[in-house]
Amino acid sequence: MSKTIEIKVPDIGDFENVDVIDVIVKEGDKVAENDPLITLETDKAAMDVPAPQAGTIRSMKISGGDKVSQGDVVLTLEVADEEQEAPAGEENEKPKQTEKAPEAAKEESKPEPKQADEYDGKVDQECDVLVLGSGPGGYTAAFRAADLGQKVVLVERYDSLGGVCLNVGCIPSKALLHVAKVIEETHFFAEHGVKFGEPKIETGALREWKNSVVGKLTGGLVGLAKRRKVSVVHGTGQFVSPHHVEVDRNDGKTVVRFNKAIIAAGSEAAMLPNLPDDKRIMTSTGALELEELPERMLVIGGGIIGLEMATVYDALGVKISVVEMTGELMPGADRAIVKPLEKRIRKRYENILLNTKVSKVEATKQGIKVSFEGKDAPKPQVYGRVLVAVGRHPNGGRVGADKAGVKVDERGFIPTDKQQRTNVGHIFAIGDITKAPLLAHKATHEGKVAAEVAAGEKSAFDARVIPSVAYTDPEIAWVGMTEAEAKDQGIDLGIGEFPWAANGRSLAMGRDDGLTRIYFDNKNGRIIGAGIAGTGAGDLISELALAIEMGADAADVALTIHPHPTTSETVAMAAEAYEGTLTDLYAPKKR
Ligand code: NAD
């Protein structure tokens, strides 16, 4: 049985006669619950009106360009009769950007797993929420759950909290990348009237400084855990049943019984097969130790980690070669913004080998001898150190998930729904272990969602975009669709571009190699993606992530007054370039 309901314009605040800027569906379309139907735009924001339940569009009552007010009928939707009819304009009250957790009601509806193990041994500790892993996702989840009144146990295999990101990833690498930037700036100004002489690098002192930065943050986490009464258990945790985790400490075992669990056990560096066991062959963890500065170093993998560590070692005076098996550096990033980086490092690095594979690696007394395979492969070379940065593997296979009945896919990821629930209703997963992108800021957001849902709140992960940043020199940042993705999807693409060579602040910093690009859907003028190359690009990209979340168009960004002189003006000017209102360059409207 089915019935037809009217979908009305929800409460949109104090606005009347707002523009319908996009009609996403048409008669006959099938929609799922929460699928966007139309997009409205007020002076303040754009918002989607979502489907209150799944169904088929029967008739459209409005079209693009119409003006509507609260209560106006937008369309009729045929829905299954056994579903309770959503009172049009009530259930439908909130626009998508504030809507939360459609699945919250399903909280315990997922069955206990059939193939899980029973556990009837001794229990040392009990809690409401157990969090496995204390990286950015895990500690955020633990702290949020505690703030919501849950009794929380946080399990961490290493001595310090913070996971890969704080201890051997994002933070120590950024400390060294800052040093690289300082060195580069002194070199640049040596040619412009300020000479410091060649830097003398004391790796020991530098390592200590980097470690002190890490120590401040990880120590801070211990304090934050204590204040929230989060019980931290150090040791390797494994599920032994759907409600028990056994923690293997150095001095014995602790079994924790939990009502809910959040798996935040992250990922680990992938290694190439058949590599000799030699400490001169490193992952990023070893490279951050700065044990020695070789004369020549090979970076295997031209992705984010490889190119960030190459930036550090290059600034410290090491001759860098990069070997990448695909035809481009940083595959997946927007090509136009990788170009300024590639141009700079092609001049500085000893070699950049694309479409090239490593066929053999041998440890010799003189160094690590590497043979290459590919059309332009050089003859075998000997390097003082080799960094392997060919991706990361999720740790799904290492947490005893089968004992809890939690599904792990063939690659080691633990799939979840939008509320971060695994196939087992009371067990959640967040961060690198769930799916790409493997980024700390995705993990922290997922951690909050999981903690809130575990504590009974109606939350869901509904971010439209997740920005990416490579802290190379120049920095590369992108968000939303790349130019290639938009073209692949057949979007009528508009591009607003502003070169940093025309930005006063960039020139004053001695860097004119940056580029800001914004991508628009010409159909409705909305921003769908952006890419920035240049100093501090990672800080600038947030504005464009917000623009996409808010459904902004070029005028929203261009008419927001950006302070002068800043590199943030390049964002406004890229929007002006698309609008055709740019005066800082002679760039007639190209739409
Ligand atoms: P990646 O996937 O970004 O790059 C790995 C690169 O290695 C790819 O370009 C791939 O084509 C290449 N490759 C794979 N096998 C190869 C081989 N045999 N020979 C030559 N090249 C090979 O992985 P990564 O740089 O190791 O980073 C791992 C993860 O960590 C990524 O998901 C990344 O997003 C994340 N990360 C993010 C940041 C950041 O946000 N700044 C920093 C570090 C790491």
Boltz pocket constraint, residues with backbone or C-beta under 6 A from the ligand:
constraints:
  - pocket:
      binder: B
      contacts: [[A, 272], [A, 300], [A, 301], [A, 302], [A, 303], [A, 304], [A, 305], [A, 306], [A, 308], [A, 323], [A, 324], [A, 325], [A, 326], [A, 328], [A, 329], [A, 330], [A, 331], [A, 356], [A, 357], [A, 358], [A, 389], [A, 390], [A, 391], [A, 392], [A, 437], [A, 438], [A, 439], [A, 468], [A, 469], [A, 470], [A, 471]]
      max_distance: 6.0
